[in-house]
Amino acid sequence: MFHGILLVCALSVDSLLAALAYALRGIHIPLPSALIIAGVSAGFLGISFVSAIALGTLLSQEMASGLSALMFAGLSLYSFFQSSLKRLLRHAARRLLTFHCGGAVFVLEIYLDEAKADRDHSQVLSAVEAFYLAVALSLDSLLSGMALGLDISQPLLVVAADFIAALCSIFAGGMLARRTIGSLRFDMGLISGFLYAILAVSRFF
């Protein structure tokens, strides 16, 4: 369960930073939208656990641990350089995203810049906008859930904890914004990287 708590903390950082960014821009996330974001996050994590458990039946314990460590190591590196990578992707997207494929492009745009979820500029995140934001925020949980799911004993408890943590982090982001602590965004973004690094190392013990 300790590893599950670390994963939940790492995933909730993204929700916290997104909520903080919205609040600093004066965009309100009402309770129904917050519940949708938390629900989608937990749902994606649950799906990744089911997939990982199925994959785990085909792998030896050593192979599963090695693959899990590799996934967490990759997530750790990505988290450390996330800001730089997103800047590069945003620059490339302006030149390459000349097509539209339903909501897929919209999700990619939100992933690169969370503020774009408020598509109608109403300063209130609607249920539909919250869903797209949740999908963008939950992309990391697919891989991290697969990594942890290869060796997990209480998946339902971790999924429930993720729902609660995501919901709390959304409201915590609003509280931080009211205290004008926007400067925490960069430093807090590194927390996920450290947590994923710990999870990667722990796979060998």
Secondary structure, 3 states (H helix, E strand, C coil): CHHHHHHHHHHHHHHHHHHHHHHHCCCECCHHHHHHHHHHHHHHHHHHHHHHHHHHCCCCHHHHHHHHHHHHHHHHHHHHCHHHHHHHHHHHHHHHCCCCCCCHHHHHHHHHCHHHHCCCCCCECCHHHHHHHHHHHCHHHHHHHHHHHCCCCCHHHHHHHHHHHHHHHHHHHHHHHHCCCCCHHHHHHHHHHHHHHHHHHHCCC
